[in-house]
Amino acid sequence: MARHKKQPETSKPAANPGLKILVTGANGFVGQNLIRELVELGHDVYALVRSDADVPAGVTLLQGDLLKPSSLPELGKFDRAFY
């Protein structure tokens, strides 16, 4: 019977650092934790919120409401989006 070496565990999964990522609902519990993790992984994070928000350093804050398209800023192109 062949034995396999156990791979060492890492605290964070491998990622593609430097992705441009949009997160909507950044004021919420999930959004706050998600943007914090994405920043720690080295991504360029943009947080879309309806009103002012307290976001971690390094996060670009965008104001707008997905239900009111006329309120949305020019978003441009993102590599990933979480909503």
C-alpha positions in Angstrom: 0.0 0.0 0.0 1.5 3.3 -1.0 1.7 6.1 1.5 1.2 9.7 0.7 2.9 12.5 2.4 0.5 14.9 4.0 0.7 18.3 2.5 1.5 21.1 5.0 -1.5 23.2 5.9 -1.5 26.8 5.1 -3.4 29.5 6.8 -4.7 31.1 3.6 -5.4 29.5 0.2 -3.3 30.5 -2.8 -4.7 33.5 -4.6 -4.0 35.7 -7.6 -2.7 38.8 -5.9 -3.5 42.1 -7.4 -7.0 41.4 -8.8 -9.4 44.3 -9.2 -12.4 43.3 -7.1 -15.8 45.0 -6.6 -17.7 44.2 -3.4 -21.3 45.4 -3.0 -22.9 45.6 0.4 -19.6 46.4 2.1 -21.5 47.8 5.1 -22.8 44.4 6.1 -21.3 41.7 8.2 -20.3 39.5 5.3 -19.1 42.4 3.2 -16.9 43.8 6.0 -15.2 40.5 6.6 -14.9 39.8 2.9 -13.2 43.1 2.1 -10.8 42.7 5.0 -9.8 39.3 3.8 -9.4 40.4 0.2 -7.1 43.3 1.2 -5.0 40.9 3.3 -4.6 38.8 0.2 -3.2 41.8 -1.7 -6.2 42.6 -4.0 -7.3 46.0 -5.2 -10.7 46.3 -3.5 -13.6 48.6 -4.4 -16.5 48.7 -2.0 -19.9 49.8 -3.4 -22.2 51.2 -0.6 -25.4 53.2 -0.5 -24.1 55.5 2.2 -20.8 56.3 4.0 -19.0 53.3 5.3 -16.0 52.6 7.5 -13.8 50.4 5.3 -10.2 49.2 5.9 -7.3 51.2 4.6 -6.6 50.4 1.0 -10.2 50.0 0.0 -11.7 52.4 -2.6 -15.2 53.5 -1.5 -17.9 53.9 -4.2 -21.4 55.2 -3.5 -24.4 54.0 -5.3 -27.5 51.8 -5.1 -27.8 48.8 -7.4 -31.6 49.2 -7.4 -31.1 52.8 -8.8 -28.8 52.5 -11.8 -28.7 56.2 -12.3 -27.0 56.5 -8.9 -24.1 54.2 -9.8 -20.7 55.7 -10.5 -18.8 54.6 -13.7 -17.6 51.2 -12.5 -15.2 50.2 -15.2 -13.9 46.7 -15.5 -13.3 44.3 -12.6 -11.6 40.9 -12.5 -14.1 39.7 -9.9 -17.3 40.9 -8.3 -19.1 39.8 -5.1 -22.6 40.9 -4.5 
